[in-house]
């Protein structure tokens, strides 16, 4: 059995989706400075690094991240590798999804995590609206991808997110799949539980077991 930590670590150098709050991690107290303990402070947006989108991210008054069904976040998962020349993932790029409830797409995006100093990349691979509709029709409960958004940047009305989230399909973004091969795994994804704000999403420690 192998445990793959596919979580992007949160730190001041992590790429941030354009317009989102920056990540700040700093030491507030230090044993080396004579304090009684080491204490750090963390400040970052809900969609930093590996994170989950809740329905309330794009649909006002819907389920918040602390209300997500944890059964959708834990269980069998299939990782499908998309060819490196694909930028827009269309239905024809996906295999037969019969029996699949949790789907993760490994794309050319994963290599972006090798050079975080490049900052946020706008040329990431994403899924199209027809593909989102296919996932709904196939009964997918969770869809993951290896960059900070599952949808093309600048999409008017965010139709991919809305189509998925209105059916309460969990969107898992920002995965690092460089060490993971296509195949079947057990997924464990636990987003940070918090209250306040709009509950639109949360960073999530995520592992694949296989």
N, C-alpha and C positions, 0 to 999 in steps of 0.2 A: 504494500500500500504506500502510495506517495501522497503527500499533502503539498499542494501548490498554493502559495500565498500570491494571489493575483491582485493584491491591493497596491495602489500607488500611494506611497508615503506622503503625508502632508508636511510641508515645510516651506520656507520662504522662497525656495527655488522651483517649486512645483508650478507647471503651466496652469493658468487660470483662464476660463472662458472669458472672452472679451466682454468687459463691462461688469463682471462679477467682482466682489470684494477680494482684495489680496489676502494671502495667508501670512500670518505673523505668529511665530513661535519663539518665545523668549523665556529666559530664566528670571524669576522674580526674587528667589532666595537661593543661596548656595552654601553648602557646608564649607567649601573652600574659602568663603568670605566671612566665616564665623557664624553663619545663621544656624538655627537648630535643625534644619532639613533642607533638602533640595526641593524647590517648588517652581513649576513652570506655568506660564499662561499661554493659552491658545486662542487665536482669533482668526476666523475664516468663514467664508460663505458656505451655505448648505450644499452647494454643488461643487465642492472642491475635491480634487482627486477622485478616487473610486467612490461613487455615490449612487443613491437611489432617488428616483423621481416619484413623488406621490401625486395622485390625481389633482390635488389642490395647486400643484405647480402651474397648471394652465386652465383649470376649470374651477371657478370660484365656488366655494361652499361644499366641495366634495371631500373625500377622505384625505386626512392629513397623515404625515409620515408615521406618527406614533400610533395610528389606527390601522396600519397595514396588516393584512393577513399573513402571519409569519409562516404559515404552511406553504405559501407561494415562494418563500425565500430559502427554503431548506428542502432538499430532495434531489432525485435524479435529474441530470442536466446533460444536454448534448452540446458539444463544441463543434461548430462547423467552420472550416477554413474557406475563406473567400479568396479567389485568385488576386494576385498582387496588382493586376492591371485594372481592377474594378474599383471605381470611385462611388458610383451610385448602385447600390445593391437592389436589383430588380427581382421579381418572383422567380424568374428562370435561373437565377444564381443559387437558389436554395434547393436542397435535396427533398426527398419525400419526408414529411414531418409527422407521419402517422405515429401516434403514441407518444410524441414529444410534448412535454408540458413546459419545460424550461429550456430556452435556446440561447446560446452565446455565440456571437460571430467573431471569429479571429480574422482580422484584416491586415492590410499594410500598416494600419494605424499603430499597431503594437510597437513597431520599430521607432516610432516617434518618441517613446519613453527612453530611448537610448541617448537622446540629446535634449534633455529638458532645458538646456540653455538657449534653445531656439525659441522658447516661449510658446504661446498659443499658435497652433497651426490651423489655418483656415482651409487647407486642402485635404481635410480628412475624409475618409470613406464613411458613408452614411446609408441609411435605407430610404427608399422612396415611399410615397403614399400608397401606391398599389401593393407594395410589400407589406406595409403596415396592415392594410385591409386583409391580405392573405393570412397574416399571423392571427388576426381576430377570428377569421373563418376556421382556422385550424385549431382553435381553442388553446393557444399558447397562453400561459399564465405569467411568464417572465421572459423578457428579452434583454440580452446584454450585448454591449459592444465595447471595443477597446479604445475609445476616445471620449472626449468630454461632452459630446452630444450624439444622439442617434439620428439627428435630422440635419439636413444641409443648413449651413449658416445663412441667415437672412430670409428663411422661409416665411412668407407672409401668412399669418394666422396659425402657424405651427401645426399644420394638418397631421403630420406623423404623430407628434406627441398627443394631440387631442384624440385622434382615432384610437390610440392605444389606451390612454388614460381614462377615457370615458367608459371603457370596458374593464377598468381596474386591472389592466395588465401592468405589472411592475416593470419599470424601465431601469436597468442597471447600466450605468455609464462609467467610463474611465477605468476600465480593466486593463491590467498589464498581462498579456498572454504570451509574452516572448518565450517562456519556457514550457508552454502547454501545447500539446499536439491535439489534432482533431480526434474526437471520440466521446465516449460516455463517461461521466463522472458523477459524484455526489457534490452538490452545491451547498455551501453554508454561507449565507449573507445576512449580516445583522447590522442594520442601520442604527446610528446613534438615536437613542430615544430622548427627546426633549419636548418641552412645552413652550408656548410663546411664539411670536412671529407668525408666519402664515403656514408653517408646517409643510412646506412645499417639497422638502427633500432632506437628505442627510448623508454625510459620509458613512461608508459601510466597510468594515473589515470583512473581506470576502476570500474564501478559500475553495479550491476544487480538490476533491479526494478521488484518486483513481489508481 
